[in-house]
Amino acid sequence: MRVRVQAEPFDHGAECARFGQGGRDVGAVVTFLGVVRDDSGAMERMEIEHYPGMTERAISGIVAEAMARWSLADALVIHRHGALKPGESIMMVATAARHRVAAFEAAEFLMDYLKSRAPFWKKEVGAGGADWVAAKDEDEGALVRWSDPLLKSNDV
């Protein structure tokens, strides 16, 4: 299990290659790459802030929960901070499990958490000014589904 919060870009392909190695009991590896999206067409950059130490602890706690809940063999979360341009990689989630359903569900769980609860603050900056990105109801709704104890794939 690894959690990295960093300003530097990361190489998604290299991270995937390293993550997928080893583990004779691993039958599935799922990876997700999040990219900065410009919905308005006017964003020059997204500025992402966080509290060092607190952010890593919060994400590590939720990754540990996913590891236990889905009996993962491994998990990786990388999230960037600082100024990022549209099209740049912002985050990566990787999960490894015995079976695909557990790997997919755990990855979705981690992505939903990162989108709605991880302690990052995002500001979209463009020629017309800057706006803080507000939480979206659909992101919170996506996270609510994981509170159902029947949604776990340990036995898959």
N, C-alpha and C positions, 0 to 999 in steps of 0.2 A: 504494500500500500504506500503510495507516494502522493503528496500534495505539494504543488509548486505554485507560488504567486510571484510573478516576475514582470519586469518591464520589457525584457528582451524578447524578440521574436523566437519562436521555436520551430523546428523542422518536423512537421506532422509525420512525414514518411519515416524519418529516422526514429521518432518516438514509437510509431507503430511497430517497426521492425524489432526494436529493443523489447517492447512490451510483450510481444507475441512469442518470445523465445522461452524454452524450458517448459516444465510442467507436463509430465506425461499424463496426468489425469484431467487436463484441460481439453474440453471438446468444443469450446466456443470462445471467441474473442470478438467483442463489439467495440468499435471506436466511433466517436462523434467529434467533428470539428465545427466549432462555432466561428462565424465570420461577421465582422462589423458590416451591418446593412444600413444603407441610406434610404429610408422610406420617403423623405421629403425631396430628395434630389438636390438639396442645397447644403448638406452637411459637409464641412471640410474635415472635421475630425471628431472623435469621441474621446472625452477625457474621463478616465476611470480612476476613482480614488478609493482608498481602503485604509484601515488601521492595521499596520504591520503587527504580526503576532496574533491579534484577535481574529483576523480573517483566516489565517492558517489553522488556528485552533478550531474555529467553527466548521470549516470545511472538513478537517480531519475527523471531527466527531461524526459528521453525517456519512463520511466514507466508511468509517468503522461500523456504523449502523448498517450500511448496505452490505459490507463484507459479511456480517453476521446473519442478516436477514435472508440473503440469497446464497449463502455458503460460497462466496467468491474465493477463487484462488488468488486473485490479485485485482487491484484497482489503481487507476492513475487519474488525477485531476490536475490540469495546468490551467491557470487563469492569468491573463495579463492585466496590467494596470498602466497608467500613464496615457499619453496621447496616441491614439490609433486612427488610421485613415480607413475609409470605407474599403472593403475588400480584404483587409488584414485579418489574420487569425486572432481571435480574442480568447478562445478557450478550447480545451480538449478534454474529453472524458473517454477512458478506456476501462473495460471490465473483462475479466476472464473467469469462466465458470465451467463446470463439468458439462452443462447442457445450455443450449442457446436461449431458451426462454428465460432462465435466470440471468444470463448475461445481458439480454435485451432489457428486461425489466429493471435491473439494477442500474443500467446506463440511463434509462428514462428517469428513474427516481433521482439520480444525481443531477441530471440536467434540469429537472423541474425544481429541485432545491436551489441550484446555482442561479437559475433565472429569477426566482421569487424571494429567496430568503438569505442568500449569501451576502455578507456585509460589504457590498460594493456600491458606490454611488457613481452614476453615469451622467455626463453632461454632453449634449450635442452642441457643437460649435460650428457656426457658419458665418457668412458675410453679414447676415442680418442680426447676429447676436448669438446668445447661448441660452439653452433651455435644459433644465434637469429632466432626466427621463423618469417619468412616474411609473409606479407599479401598475400592472394591468390585471384586471379581474380574471381574464382567462389564464394567466400564469398562476395566480392563487388557486383557481379552480383545478388546474392540473395537479397541483401539489396535494390538494384535499383527498384525491383518490387513493393516495398512499397511506392514509390513516386507517383504511379498512384492513383488519388483520387477515382477511381471506386472500388478499393480494400479495402473496409471497410464494415463491417457487422453490423452496428448499427441497421438496420431494419430487421435483420434475427430473 
